[in-house]
Structures are given as C-alpha cells and as structure tokens.
Amino acid sequence: MKPTAKLGLLCTLGILLCGSGYEVASQPTGNPQDQMICLKIHSNDAITSVKKDLVESLHPEMSGKQIITMNSLLFHGDEIKREGTTLLIPFTLNDRGSQIDFQAIVKCSDLNNIEYAKL
C-alpha cells in the first residue's frame, strides 16, 4: 500500500474516532427520571433530610468529636440550587464560636444520599 493511501486511511479513521467520541460526550448524563424527580422535590424536604442527618450522625470532618445540634445550624434556603440530579444546600455551622460554611449535596432520587463539602 502506498504511503499516501495509508495516511488517508489513518486520517479517515481518526476523524471517525473523534466524531464518535464527540457523540458519546454530548449525551446527557444522569438518569432522566432523576432529573424529573428533582423538579418535584421541595427544598424544605431536602433541608429536613440534611438536618436529620447532621444531628443524628457523627460528622468528625465538620465538628470533630462534638455533636452537631439544631441551634448550631443556619441554612441558607434562598441560595439552594438544582444541579443535574442533585440539590446543593448551603449552610453555616457555628462550631465553638467560629462559623464555617458548608454545602450539602443531596441526590434527588434519595434524600438520604448526602455528601458535604466545605465552602
């Protein structure tokens, strides 16, 4: 096979691979049902779930060995965002006199599936 034919074949193959990669990357991520559920979730239900998790479970990454109480939490309900299949719920933890901002990341299809990130 001539070198120019090999080059042409490689270029064509490369273009096909790039095109298929773009097609896969442009597909929406997440379950469409999760996205529909997110539209129906009321933010107060998600906040209640986060409050319950924070008060009933230990979170040493937030407050060391101290128990988190309802009085030490301030939720910023007007700043809640929907992002894909999750709700982002910002809150402030008053820990021994210092205020630390966190964000709860709640999966819409399971309000008990919660992760936390320090802001």
C-alpha positions, 0 to 999 in steps of 0.5 A: 500500500502506498504511503499516501493511501495509508495516511488517508486511511489513518486520517479517515479513521481518526476523524471517525474516532473523534466524531464518535467520541464527540457523540458519546460526550454530548449525551446527557448524563444522569438518569432522566427520571432523576432529573424529573424527580428533582423538579418535584422535590421541595427544598424544605424536604431536602433541608429536613433530610440534611438536618436529620442527618447532621444531628443524628450522625457523627460528622468528625470532618465538620465538628470533630468529636462534638455533636452537631445540634439544631441551634448550631445550624443556619441554612441558607434556603434562598441560595439552594440550587438544582444541579443535574440530579442533585440539590446543593444546600448551603449552610453555616455551622457555628462550631465553638464560636467560629462559623464555617460554611458548608454545602450539602449535596443531596441526590434527588432520587434519595434524600438520604444520599448526602455528601458535604463539602466545605465552602 
